[in-house]
Amino acid sequence: MTFTAIDFETATAFHPCSVGIVTVENGLIVDEYVTLIKPPKNEYNPYTIAVHGIYPRDTVNAKTFVQVYPEIKKRLQDRIVVAHNESFDRNVLSKSMALYG
């Protein structure tokens, strides 16, 4: 089985603070990409921090979504993409893409 799995963590609403992407080909992991993402104004909701443990201090020097997007696109394009909570991750990706054009 060949697929790519994606998982976002968010700082507030749909603003991502990290992404993990793993590609599996014929049952073997062939690519892994994990990075922190600096959300707008580096603002966080205390609830999301309690969920994932990522703090503003962790992303203060991280790349923005715009800077990370080429890596995300490269790993998702023309792939079968899966996610544990697909509607959530799709929403984060599509709203972030729309926000930044």
TITORTI-792974 format. One record per residue (C-alpha): residue in three letters; residue number from 0; y, z, x. Coordinates in pm, whole numbers, padded with zeros to 5 digits, always signed. Layout:
BEGIN
PT  code  pos      c2      c3      c1
PT   ALA  NUM       Y       Z       X
...
END
This chain:
BEGIN
PT  code  pos      c2      c3      c1
PT   MET    0  +00000  +00000  +00000
PT   THR    1  +00347  -00091  +00124
PT   PHE    2  +00666  +00074  -00003
PT   THR    3  +00990  +00243  +00100
PT   ALA    4  +01075  +00592  -00026
PT   ILE    5  +01430  +00723  -00047
PT   ASP    6  +01571  +01069  -00113
PT   PHE    7  +01936  +01173  -00133
PT   GLU    8  +02083  +01522  -00124
PT   THR    9  +02427  +01556  -00278
PT   ALA   10  +02733  +01767  -00202
PT   THR   11  +02897  +01726  -00543
PT   ALA   12  +02807  +01512  -00842
PT   PHE   13  +02678  +01185  -00693
PT   HIS   14  +02839  +01219  -00347
PT   PRO   15  +02557  +01218  -00091
PT   CYS   16  +02548  +01456  +00204
PT   SER   17  +02217  +01329  +00343
PT   VAL   18  +01962  +01055  +00300
PT   GLY   19  +01603  +01016  +00409
PT   ILE   20  +01420  +00684  +00401
PT   VAL   21  +01056  +00628  +00498
PT   THR   22  +00876  +00295  +00502
PT   VAL   23  +00498  +00287  +00464
PT   GLU   24  +00294  -00024  +00538
PT   ASN   25  -00078  -00027  +00469
PT   GLY   26  -00079  +00351  +00447
PT   LEU   27  +00102  +00410  +00780
PT   ILE   28  +00460  +00528  +00829
PT   VAL   29  +00631  +00249  +01023
PT   ASP   30  +00997  +00356  +00993
PT   GLU   31  +01184  +00680  +00929
PT   TYR   32  +01558  +00721  +00888
PT   VAL   33  +01727  +01054  +00818
PT   THR   34  +02097  +01126  +00853
PT   LEU   35  +02368  +01355  +00729
PT   ILE   36  +02655  +01194  +00540
PT   LYS   37  +03010  +01332  +00520
PT   PRO   38  +03106  +01347  +00150
PT   PRO   39  +03466  +01280  +00039
PT   LYS   40  +03696  +01554  +00172
PT   ASN   41  +03375  +01721  +00296
PT   GLU   42  +03367  +01915  -00032
PT   TYR   43  +03053  +02087  -00166
PT   ASN   44  +02945  +02258  -00484
PT   PRO   45  +02793  +02603  -00409
PT   TYR   46  +02497  +02515  -00634
PT   THR   47  +02403  +02211  -00425
PT   ILE   48  +02425  +02414  -00106
PT   ALA   49  +02180  +02663  -00260
PT   VAL   50  +01942  +02375  -00341
PT   HIS   51  +01933  +02199  -00003
PT   GLY   52  +02098  +02433  +00249
PT   ILE   53  +02341  +02173  +00383
PT   TYR   54  +02692  +02313  +00442
PT   PRO   55  +03031  +02149  +00506
PT   ARG   56  +03005  +02263  +00869
PT   ASP   57  +02692  +02046  +00900
PT   THR   58  +02868  +01727  +00791
PT   VAL   59  +03220  +01774  +00922
PT   ASN   60  +03149  +01522  +01203
PT   ALA   61  +02888  +01313  +01021
PT   LYS   62  +02931  +00946  +00935
PT   THR   63  +03064  +00854  +00591
PT   PHE   64  +02864  +00665  +00329
PT   VAL   65  +03044  +00344  +00426
PT   GLN   66  +02933  +00390  +00787
PT   VAL   67  +02573  +00474  +00692
PT   TYR   68  +02533  +00208  +00423
PT   PRO   69  +02432  -00079  +00658
PT   GLU   70  +02129  +00126  +00770
PT   ILE   71  +02039  +00208  +00408
PT   LYS   72  +02072  -00156  +00301
PT   LYS   73  +01864  -00279  +00594
PT   ARG   74  +01580  -00046  +00500
PT   LEU   75  +01584  -00111  +00123
PT   GLN   76  +01653  -00481  +00099
PT   ASP   77  +01357  -00686  -00023
PT   ARG   78  +01135  -00375  -00041
PT   ILE   79  +00950  -00194  -00316
PT   VAL   80  +01153  +00128  -00337
PT   VAL   81  +01019  +00454  -00476
PT   ALA   82  +01170  +00798  -00520
PT   HIS   83  +01054  +01134  -00650
PT   ASN   84  +01344  +01146  -00899
PT   GLU   85  +01422  +00774  -00914
PT   SER   86  +01699  +00793  -01174
PT   PHE   87  +01888  +01052  -00966
PT   ASP   88  +01857  +00863  -00637
PT   ARG   89  +01939  +00529  -00802
PT   ASN   90  +02248  +00687  -00958
PT   VAL   91  +02366  +00830  -00624
PT   LEU   92  +02318  +00494  -00452
PT   SER   93  +02474  +00276  -00723
PT   LYS   94  +02775  +00504  -00782
PT   SER   95  +02839  +00538  -00409
PT   MET   96  +02817  +00162  -00364
PT   ALA   97  +03060  +00109  -00654
PT   LEU   98  +03302  +00372  -00525
PT   TYR   99  +03325  +00208  -00182
PT   GLY  100  +03303  -00151  -00300
END
